[in-house]
Amino acid sequence: MLVFFIHGVNTQNSRYADVLIKKIHKKLANPTNFYSSFWGNLFNNKKHQTIGCIEKDFSRVCEHHKEYKSSYDDIYRYKKRRNEIINNFLGDFLIYQNPVRGKAIRKTIVEQLSQFLNDHSDQQEIHLIAHSLGSFILWDLIFSDTLDNDDPAFIFREKLNLLNLASITTLGSPLLFLKQMLDIDFSVINYYFKNSDKEETAGLQKLRWVNIIHSSDLIAYPLKAAIEDEISSDLLFCDHYVWQYANGMEKTLNNMGQSDMAMVVGAEDAHSSYFYDNLDGDITSGIIAYNLLGKTQKLLERCVHPKPMG
C-alpha cells in the first residue's frame, strides 16, 4: 500500500506529516509506505518580495509624515499580523493561482511521485491525502479539464492509471469555495472511471473520498451537498467532522460567551491540527485509517468525532 501526501499553505518543513503518519501506522496492520511531497519552498522569494514592497511603502509614508511619529502603528494597522497572513496563507494561495508557478508546483509533485513509485515498484495500490490548498492541487493533478496539454498533471494521471487509486482524503479543504469561484463541475470525476484502463478491478470497490473538517477550521467546509448531483455512484464521498476545540483559549472564550474572539484564536491552530500530536491528530488518523483500509461501514455510520470536552 502506498500513501502520498500533498501539503497546503504555510508548510516550510518536508516532515510536516511525520506525526500523523506515525499515528496512522499504529492503526494499520498492513505494510504501508508513506511519502510526504513538498513544494513549500519553491516561491518563498515572491512572498518576501511582496512584504518587502509593503515595508518600503510604509517607510516612505512615515518619512513623509514625521509629524505622526507617535501614531505610525495606527497609519497601517496590524502590520505584523498582515505579514504573517501573507507568509502563512495568502502568499501560497495566490502563488499557486499563477499559471506558470502553479505548473512548476505540479511538476515538482509529479517528480516526487515518480521517485516514490520507482522506490516501490512492487506496489499496486495508492492512496492520496491532501491538506488545505493541497486539495485543490490534487484536483488539478487528477481531474481538472482546464489545463494545457503539456501540463505535468497528465504525467501524474498516466502514472495513477497504472495503479489502483483506492482512496482520497482531504483535510481542511477549501474546495467548496474554489468550486463556486472557478465553476468547477465535479462530474469530470466520472470520466476518470470511464477512461480508466483498470477494467479488471473497476468493479471490486468504489473510489473512496473522505473530506475531514475540523469544527473550528475556517478554511474547511463540507462538500457533499454541493457535488452529490454531479458525481456518479462509482465514488463514495463523505464529510467527517473533528468536533474539538483547537486550543485552550478557544475553549475558555467560548465558555465565557465570547464566540467571535474564540473563532479568531482557534482558527489558525484548527487548520493545522490534523497533523498535531493531540486528540485532533488521533481522531484524524483514525478516520484516515478507516479510509485506507476500506472500512466503508465505519466511515458511513459516524461522521462527527467526538463531542469536545469541557
PAKEKOL-326598 format. One record per residue: residue in three letters; x negated, y negated, z of N, C-alpha, C, O in turn. Coordinates in steps of 0.05 Angstrom, whole numbers, plus 5000, padded with zeros to 4 digits. Atoms other than C-alpha are relative to their C-alpha. Last residue first. Layout:
BEGIN
alaXYZXYZXYZXYZ/...
***
This chain:
BEGIN
gly499950244985530745835577502449834994502849615006/met500049984970529046365527500349735012499249535002/pro502250134986531046305454500350015030502549995041/lys499250264988536146825429497649875014496150015028/pro497649964984533047375386500749735011499849535000/his501949864982531947485325498749805019497749595010/val500850204980537847305279498350145022499350345033/cys501550215014538647725215499249775019497949585010/arg500650224982540748395244498449794984496449854972/glu498349994976544148985209499549775019501249715036/leu497250095004541548835139501649985025503549835027/leu500050275010534048865152502849894998503349655003/lys500950174978534549485196500149704991500849535007/gln497950004981538749825142499349825024500949675034/thr497950195008533649625090502249985020503449775024/lys497949934980527749975124502349804996502849625012/gly497549945013523449935061502350075018504150225011/leu499349714997516950005099502650074986503350314985/leu502149845012514249335076500750294999500150434980/asn499950045029520848985091497950174986498550294965/tyr497649875010521349295161500149974969500950164955/ala500549715000514049095173502550154990502250344974/ile501749935024515548385151499550304999499750414977/ile498350035024521248325201498550084975499550234958/gly498149795000516748585257501950004976502450214964/ser501449765009511048125238501950245000501650424983/thr500650025029515747525242498750264990499550374969/ile497449965014518347735311499550004970500650174955/asp499149734996511347815339502550064984502850274971/gly501649825017508947175307500850295003500750444983/asp499250065027514646785339498550184980499750294962/leu497649865006513347135405500949954971502050134958/asn498050054980506146885406502550164992502450334974/asp500249774982499646975368501949965024501049925047/tyr501150034973501746485315499950265015501450455010/phe502749894999502446615240498850005028496650085032/tyr499849735010510046515235497350145003497250395004/ser499849814978508945905280500250294990499850475006/ser502449835000506245465224500350245019498650425019/his500749945028512745105205497650194998497250334978/ala498249805011515145135277499250094972499550334965/asp500749744989509044785303501750224988500850434981/glu502649925012510344205255499150275011498250444995/ala500049945029517744155270497450104990497350314976/gly500049715006517944215346499450074971498550294965/val502349884988515943505366499850304994497750424997/val502650115009520643185317497650155011495850224996/met500449925029526643635329497349914990495950054976/ala500749715000525943555405499450094971497650244967/met502849994992525942795397499050294999496850354991/asp501550135022532542835359497050015006495450084988/ser500349825023535443345408498449884977496950024964/gln501450175019534142945471499450154975497150214968/gly498050125018539543295513498749814979500149674966/met499350264990534743435570502049854983502849634988/asn498649974974534744175555500849745012502649735028/asn497349895006532944005483501750035025504049965026/leu498450225011527143575507502950084993504849934997/thr499450194978524444135550501849774991503749705004/lys498149884982525044655494500849815023503249785029/glu497549995014521544205444502250115018504450005019/met498950275000516144055495502749994985504549854994/gly498750074975514944795507501349735001503449695014/asn501950054978513544965435501649925025504049875024/ala502750015012516945215371497849955022495650055019/tyr501150274999523245415407497250014991495750204996/gln501650074977525846095383499449705000499749564980/trp498450184983531146375337498449945025499250045047/val501549974975526846685282501049785019500349555017/tyr500550234983532246715228498450085025499150265040/his500349924972532647225171499149755016497549595006/asp501250214983535447095101499850115029501750245038/cys498850074975536947695056498349795014495949795013/phe501050264988535847894984501449965026503949995028/leu498850014973536348604954498849755014496549755021/leu501650144980534848504880501650005026503849915028/asp502649884998537349014829498249875021496149975027/ser500049804978544448794844497450145003496950295021/ser498649745005543248194799499850185024498450125044/ile501749764999541547484819501650254996504050275003/glu501950005023545346864796498350265000497450344978/asp498549975025551646874838498250024976499150064954/glu498749745002547647024901501650044975502050274966/ile500949835022542846444889501650254996501250394976/ala500750165023545245854931499350174976499450084953/ala497550115013548946284981499449854974501049854956/lys498249805011542546684996502449884985502949964962/leu499850015029537546125004502250174988502950144964/pro498949755012536845965077500549954971500949734961/tyr497149995002532345365093500950264988499550384973/ala498949745007525145245115503149995001504349885019/ile500749945028521644565114501550244990502050274966/leu498550185018524944305177499450044971500749924954/asp501750075023522444915217501749834980503549944967/ser500850284996526144925284498349904977497349674978/ser497750174995530145565271499449705004501149535001/his500150074971524145915240502249795005502449604989/ile499750284994526546175172499749965031501350085046/ile500150044971524446835141500049705007498349554996/asn500750284996526646985069500249945030502449935041/val499250104974526647735055498949725004496549675001/trp501050274995526347964983501249915026503649885029/arg499050134976527048714969498749735003496249705001/leu502050194991526149004899501349865024503649765023/lys499750275009531249574895497549845009496349905029/gln499350194979529250294903500149724989498749664969/leu500549884974528550924862500649815023501849905043/gly497649934986531950684799499650105028501550165042/ala498150224997526250284770502550085017503649915031/thr499750064972521050814783502249805005503049745028/glu499849754985521051174715500449955030501350135044/glu497349885001522850534679500250245018502450305029/lys499949794980516550184702502750145002503950165023/asp500849755012515449784639500350245019499850475011/ser502049844986519349194667499550264985501350384974/asn502449975016522948754617497850175013495750205002/lys499449915028529948844644497550054984497450234968/phe499249725000527648814717500550114972499850334965/tyr502349854990523848174708500650305000499050464992/tyr501649935023529447904664497550165009496450324994/asn498849765012534047924725498450094976498450334969/ile501049774986529347444761501050264987499750464986/val502449925015531046924708498750255013497250405001/ser499349775017537946914741497650094983497750314972/phe501149754990534746484795500850244983499850474988/asp497949805003536045854755498950275007497250384993/ile501049725003531445304779502450194999504250185016/asp498049845014534544614768499150294995499550394972/leu501049925026528044274788502050164983501450274962/met501550215013530543864847499250074971499249904954/gln498350235007536044344866498549794985499549684965/lys497949905019531744974863501749764991502349744967/leu501449995025526044594897501950104978501750014955/phe500150275010530844434953498649984973499249814956/leu497350105003532745164965500049724987501449674968/leu499049945027525545384952502949904996503649844973/pro498350225009523045015014501350054973502249874960/ser499850075029520345665045501949764995504149755005/gly499950295000518145735118500249884972498849694965/leu500050124973516146455106500149704997498649584982/thr500750284999517646845042500449895028502349965042/thr499250134975517247605039499249704998496849644992/ile500950274998517247974972500949905028503249955036/ser498650204983517848724966498649734997496349704991/ala497949894983516449344924501549795017503849825022/leu499550224981512549094865502450075017504750075008/asn497350014989510649764836500249775020499349795042/leu499649914973504349664795503050025007504749944991/leu501449744998502249594722500450135028499550355033/asn498549815016507349044713498850285000500150474993/leu497849904984504148664770501550224985502650414997/lys501149834979497748604730502250125017502050355024/glu501049755013501348344669498950195021499350435019/arg497749835006505247854713499150264987500250474992/phe499049904975498847554742502350204995502450415007/ile501949794993496047494672500850135026500750375029/phe499449775017502347114653498050235004498750475000/ala497749854988501546654713500650254983501450454994/pro501049764986494646444686502350175012501950415017/asp500250034971498345974638499050265013499850475005/asp502749934992496646044564499749985031497449995040/asn500649725007503946074542497350095009496850335013/asp501349975026505545424579499250294995498750445014/leu502950035002510145494639499050034972500250164955/thr500650275010517645354641497049964996496249744990/asp499849995029520346064649499349734987500149684965/ser499550255015518146144721500050044970498350184959/phe497450035013518846854749500349754983502149754966/ile498549765008512447164775502349944982502850084962/leu501749785008506946644783501650234989500750374970/asp501250065026511646044784498450244990498650314966/trp497950015020515846354840498949954972499650084953/leu499349725006509546544879502250004978502150164960/ile502249905017507245814874500650294992500250374969/phe499650125027514045614900497850084981498450144957/ser497749875012513446094958500749894973501750044955/gly500849755012506345854971502350154988502050304968/leu500450055028509245164984499250254985499750274961/ser499750285007511545445051499849954970501250084955/his499250194979508746145063500349724987498649644972/ala500750275007508346725013501249815021503449845030/ile499050174978508147475024499049724995496749674991/leu500950275000507647954965501249845023503649865028/his498050174986508048714969498849725000496449685005/ile500950264990504349204923502349845012504649865002/glu497850154988504949944909499049745011497049745026/gln498050075020500350304860502349835011503849724995/gln497450074988493850394899501949904978501249774959/asp498549754996487850774870502849945011504550135013/ser498849915026484850144840501750255003503150324984/his498149794992483749854909501450114976503950114975/asp501049874976477649404901501750235009500850405025/asn502449855008479649244829498850155024497850375021/leu499249765015486549044853497750184992497850424993/phe498749834981483748564905500850264987500550484998/gln502149884983478948264854501250205020500150415024/ser501649825017484548154804497950145017497550385014/leu498449765002488947844859498550214983498550454991/gln500149864975483347354874501750265000500950465012/glu502749894998482647154801499750165026498450375026/val500149775019490147064796497350145002497150385002/ile498549784988490146614858499950254983499650484993/thr501549914977484646174829501450245013500150445020/lys502349865010488246114763498450125022497550355020/arg499049745008494745924799497750174989497650414994/ile499449854976491045354834501050294993500150485005/ala502649924988487945124768500550165026499050355031/lys501149785017494845124735497450115012496950355012/gly498449764993497644704792499050244984498950464995/arg501049904974491844224782501650245009500550435020/val502849915003493244134708499150135026497850345026/pro500249765017500844094715497250124998496950364999/asn501550085023500743604775499550254982498350444992/gln498150095021506243864820498649904975499849894954/tyr499049775015501044254860501949924978502150064957/ile502249905017497443614880501050234983500350254960/leu500150175024504143324904497750094981498050074957/phe497649975016505343894952499849854974500549954953/asp500049755014498143914976502450044982502250144960/gly502349985019497943174992500150264984499950254960/leu499450135026505043135022497750044979498250094956/phe497649925014503843635077500249894972499950034952/asn498849754991497643645122502350104982502850344980/asn501949774998492943135093501450265003500750474992/ile501249975026498342635071498250254999498350414981/ile497949905017502342745135498950054972499650244959/glu499749724994495942665176502150134982501850354973/asn502349865012494442005142500250305004499550464987/arg499550005029501541765159497750154986498250314968/arg498049795005500441975232500550024970500950244959/lys501249744995494041575237501950224992501150424979/lys502049945020497240965204498850285004498550434984/tyr500349714999503540975248497950094979498250304967/arg499649834976505240255230499450294995499750404973/tyr499749745014502239825176500150215022498150325031/ile499850065028502939105200500550254983502250264965/asp497250045007504439325271500449944970502649984959/asp498649744998497639615285502949994993504250194987/tyr500749835024494438975259501550275001502350374980/ser497649855009498238565312499550184976501350264962/ser498949864977492538265354502450184992503450345008/lys501849794991488738085290501250175023500850415024/tyr498349794989494737715261498350235012499250455014/glu498350124979490937055249501850215013502950175035/lys501449964974485637465212501749885023501249955046/his498350124979490437515154498850055027499850205043/his498750245011486137625091501749865022502249625019/glu502050215005481338095126501349744991500449524998/cys501150104974487038495155498049784997498049585011/val497950164988490438545087499149885027499649655032/arg499850255015483938765055502149825012501849575014/ser502250174992482839295108500149724986499549524999/phe499450104973489739575095497849825010498449615023/asp497950205002488339625021500749885027501149645029/lys501250235013481739985033502049774998501449545003/glu501750134980484840465083498849744988498649545002/ile498250124980490340645033498449845021499149615027/cys498850235012485140754979501949865019502049615019/gly502150205003481041215024501249744987500549524996/ile500250134974487341605043497949774999498349575012/thr497550144994488641744970499849855026500649615028/gln500050235017481441934956502449835005502249585006/his501850194987481342405016499949744984499749524995/lys498750094976487442754988498349795014499349585023/lys497850165008484342804919501549885024502349655024/asn501050275008477743044947502249824992502049584997/asn500250174976481343614983499149724993499849525006/phe499750285006483143894915500049825024501549615025/leu500550075028480844614914500149704995498449594980/asn502250195002480044724989499649894972497749744968/gly499750254984486845045003497849804998498249565005/trp500450225019486545564947499849735014499549525000/phe500750264989486046204988499449804978497649844962/ser501150175021488846904977499749725011501149645030/ser499050274996489547305041498849824978496649734981/tyr501750205011488748045023501349725003503649694995/phe499150275001491448635061498049824986495649864988/asn502150185007490549385051501149724997503049684981/thr499250255014495349855086497649834996495949805014/pro502450155006494750585109500749764983502149784962/asn501349965026501750775131497449854997497249635008/ala501349744998503850805204498450054974496450204974/leu500049825023505550075206498550255005496450255017/lys497349905004507549655267500250194976502450304970/lys499249844977500549545293502750134996503450325009/his501549755000498249315224501050185023501350425019/ile498649825019503648775223498850285000500250485000/lys497549934989500748455286501650204982502850394992/lys500549824978493748475259502650095013502850335020/ile500849745011496048165194499550215022500450445020/leu497649875009499547615232499450274988500950464993/val498449934976493247435270502550154992503250365003/asp501249784985488947455207501650105024502050345028/ala498049794995493647045163498950225019500450425023/tyr497550104989489746385163502050225008503650185026/arg499149794981483046725152502749935013503350025035/ser499149765016481646315089500950235018502050435008/asn501649774991481545685132501050254986503450314987/gln502850055006483745005107498250235007495750215005/thr501549764994491245105101497149974992496549954968/asn501650034976495344475104498750255009498850335033/val501450254994500544665052498350025026498850205043/gly498850255009502245375030498349765008495949775006/his499450204980499046055033501249754988501449724964/ile500550265013499546644985500849785020503149775029/phe498950254989498747325018499449764981497249754969/phe501550245010497747994982501449755010503849715005/val498550234991499748665014498349754994496149725003/leu501550255002497449314981501949775008504249765001/met498350245000500050005000498249755000496349735016/
***
